């Protein structure tokens, strides 16, 4: 009978395609605890993980050794055993030592929020540049945790005949990772030069450059497709788009403009990812106008706006003119329209990229922005011409 039960479990394991995971989310007094946990569920689903349990708890501060404390870890172990889970995902960033100690205590694989996001990026990257950027971020993250694979070294002692090759192997792995990181950075530098050449061509053509930015799953790719009639991948999931796509859009009143669809942002976005994707995000830094797309139906839209603002400041794009686009009004019952500031400039457009309601308002805002850039360029011409005449 026992053998039959064992075979049954083995059969279920063979049929099962997704990893079975327990989510661990501790509340340290944050007002966004519930939203953060909901986001973790979406991240897990985006990674193809089957969530079979959630463990919650409150703490004043993380435990230095286990992050969650021994009592909570014992609770997680019990839930894992009952649900036959083989993975535990923490909604926090773990230190290498905490991750190692947790895996020992739980006897299963443990990943943190950063590792989960990196895994999603690795699954979604499709272009050569996107794959290089993700691999670079993964290796930089791995380099800080390399010791996890060599815990047997803790038992080694120095002395003739006792040293062994372990320490040399660890240093070899670190050197190999360092060498690969150098190669990837050189590739990204070459790709960045290519982008710079393309960008200079657009500047010479005096084309308005527009970049879509926003929280992940705000509907940027859907809006991009609606405006440019492109076929960029769009789905109701986090990080559906990783690779920057640029298309020309023709507006009869002002001519052609370029629009770029970029990777979405998220709270606690790993710094290694921001650094690795800096070349891609150059499209954002060099844009003439940012369309900040917001999910108007989200109860945490204000928080999401502030998180996007933080990342824009981190990459040096905080001073670029910005137009707020409230998307998904079909999901919250809002009406289409525009909001102008005291100078009469459109500062916010309310629309639905999915239904197309309000897209004409956005096109009108883009026409006004392109016309404003053209007027500014005309005002600068006399000064430029007189300066060249003086040099001659």
Secondary structure, DSSP 8 states (H G I E B T S, - for coil): -HHHHHHHHHHHHHH--SEEEEEEEEESS-TTHHHHHHHHHHHHHHTTEEEEEEEEEE-SS-BTTTBS-HHHHHHHHHHHHHHT--EEEESS---HHHHHHHHHHHSSEEE-HHHHHHHHHHHH--SHHHHHHHHHHHHHHHHTTGGGGGGGGGG---STTT--SHHHHHHHHHHHHHHHHHHHHHHHHHHHHHHHHHHHHHHHTT-EEEEEEEBTTSSHHHHHHHHH-------SSTT---S-EEEEEEETTTEEEEEEE---B-TT--HHHHHHTHHHHHHHHT-SEEEEEEETT-TTHHHHHHHHHHHHHHTT-TTS-EEEEEE-HHHHT---EEEE-TTS-EEEEE--TTT-TTHHHHHHHHHHHHHHHHHHHHHHHHHHHHHHHHH-
